[in-house]
């Protein structure tokens, strides 16, 4: 009985992962077609990401103003070349969705691999359903 409860938890987690990542994928697809490009406010700091003492990337969070006048921040990971460019000119292009400015992307930012999360969620759902089916028919 305990293994069925664990399989149900994995099923719920898989459903959540799948729909969450798929929603993000759809939002970013809309961003490509409906997005508006603006220039950020001057960027004065960034966060360096290190692993084992080696710099593996940089996180930035430029602020931008929407066409309607609202102020928002966009978060993203960039390479050293972008940071070097920002030292000479501390502004960067940001693309945002007019209907939801929290959906945005930074020029040159690394894209997340949403397909991996979508497939992981789908695999968790299928695996847990097959496990529960196998347990119920094995008696």
C-alpha positions as CSV (number, residue, x, y, z in Angstrom):
1,X,0.0,0.0,0.0
2,X,2.9,2.4,0.8
3,X,4.4,1.9,-2.7
4,X,1.1,2.9,-4.3
5,X,1.1,6.1,-2.2
6,X,4.6,6.9,-3.4
7,X,3.6,6.2,-7.0
8,X,0.6,8.6,-6.5
9,X,3.0,11.3,-5.2
10,X,5.2,10.8,-8.2
11,X,2.2,11.0,-10.5
12,X,1.1,14.3,-9.0
13,X,4.7,15.6,-9.2
14,X,4.9,14.5,-12.8
15,X,1.6,16.3,-13.7
16,X,2.8,19.4,-12.0
17,X,6.2,19.4,-13.8
18,X,4.6,18.7,-17.1
19,X,1.9,21.5,-17.0
20,X,4.3,24.0,-15.4
21,X,7.0,23.5,-18.0
22,X,4.5,23.4,-20.9
23,X,2.9,26.7,-19.7
24,X,6.4,28.3,-19.6
25,X,7.1,27.0,-23.1
26,X,3.8,28.5,-24.4
27,X,4.5,31.8,-22.7
28,X,8.0,32.0,-24.3
29,X,6.7,31.0,-27.7
30,X,4.2,33.9,-27.4
31,X,7.1,36.1,-26.4
32,X,8.8,35.4,-29.7
33,X,5.8,36.5,-31.7
34,X,4.1,39.1,-29.6
35,X,7.0,40.5,-27.6
36,X,8.1,44.1,-27.4
37,X,11.8,45.1,-27.3
38,X,12.9,47.8,-24.9
39,X,16.3,49.0,-23.5
40,X,16.9,48.4,-19.9
41,X,17.9,51.0,-17.3
42,X,21.6,51.1,-16.6
43,X,22.8,47.9,-15.0
44,X,25.2,48.4,-12.1
45,X,25.8,44.9,-10.8
46,X,25.7,41.2,-11.6
47,X,26.2,37.9,-9.7
48,X,29.0,35.6,-10.6
49,X,28.2,31.9,-10.5
50,X,31.1,29.6,-9.6
51,X,31.5,25.9,-9.4
52,X,34.6,24.4,-7.8
53,X,36.3,27.8,-7.9
54,X,35.7,28.3,-11.6
55,X,33.3,30.9,-13.0
56,X,30.6,29.2,-15.0
57,X,28.3,32.1,-15.7
58,X,26.8,35.4,-14.6
59,X,23.3,36.2,-13.4
60,X,21.8,39.7,-14.2
61,X,18.5,41.3,-13.4
62,X,18.1,44.4,-15.5
63,X,15.1,46.7,-14.8
64,X,13.1,48.0,-17.7
65,X,10.1,50.2,-18.2
66,X,7.1,48.9,-20.2
67,X,5.4,51.0,-22.9
68,X,2.5,51.6,-20.4
69,X,4.9,53.0,-17.9
70,X,5.3,50.1,-15.4
71,X,8.7,49.1,-14.0
72,X,9.7,45.4,-14.0
73,X,12.9,43.3,-13.7
74,X,13.9,40.4,-15.9
75,X,16.3,37.7,-14.7
76,X,18.7,35.7,-16.8
77,X,22.1,34.0,-17.1
78,X,24.6,35.3,-19.5
79,X,28.2,34.6,-20.6
80,X,31.3,36.7,-19.9
81,X,31.1,38.4,-23.3
82,X,27.8,40.0,-22.3
83,X,29.3,41.2,-19.0
84,X,32.3,42.6,-20.8
85,X,29.9,44.4,-23.2
86,X,27.9,45.8,-20.3
87,X,31.0,47.3,-18.7
88,X,31.4,49.6,-21.6
89,X,27.7,50.3,-22.1
90,X,25.6,49.2,-19.1
91,X,22.3,48.8,-20.9
92,X,20.9,45.7,-22.6
93,X,17.9,44.8,-24.8
94,X,14.9,43.2,-23.0
95,X,11.9,41.6,-24.7
96,X,8.7,41.4,-22.7
97,X,5.1,40.3,-23.3
98,X,2.8,43.3,-23.2
99,X,0.0,41.3,-21.6
100,X,2.3,39.9,-18.9
101,X,5.6,41.8,-18.4
102,X,6.9,39.2,-16.0
103,X,7.4,37.0,-19.1
104,X,10.6,38.4,-20.5
105,X,14.0,37.6,-21.9
106,X,17.3,39.3,-22.0
107,X,19.3,39.6,-25.2
108,X,22.1,37.0,-25.2
109,X,20.7,35.1,-22.1
110,X,21.0,31.4,-22.0
111,X,17.7,29.6,-22.7
112,X,16.4,27.0,-20.3
113,X,15.7,23.5,-21.6
114,X,12.0,23.2,-21.1
115,X,11.6,20.2,-23.3
116,X,13.7,18.1,-20.8
117,X,11.4,19.1,-17.9
118,X,8.3,18.4,-20.1
119,X,9.6,15.0,-21.0
120,X,10.6,14.3,-17.4
121,X,7.1,15.1,-16.2
122,X,5.6,12.9,-18.9
123,X,7.9,10.0,-18.0
124,X,7.1,10.3,-14.3
125,X,3.3,10.2,-15.1
126,X,3.6,7.2,-17.4
127,X,6.0,5.3,-15.1
128,X,3.8,5.8,-12.0
129,X,0.6,4.8,-13.9
130,X,2.3,1.7,-15.3
131,X,3.7,0.8,-11.8
132,X,0.2,1.2,-10.2
133,X,-1.4,-0.8,-13.0
134,X,1.2,-3.6,-12.6
135,X,0.7,-3.7,-8.9
136,X,-3.1,-3.9,-9.2
137,X,-3.0,-6.8,-11.8
138,X,-0.3,-8.8,-10.0
139,X,-2.6,-10.2,-7.4
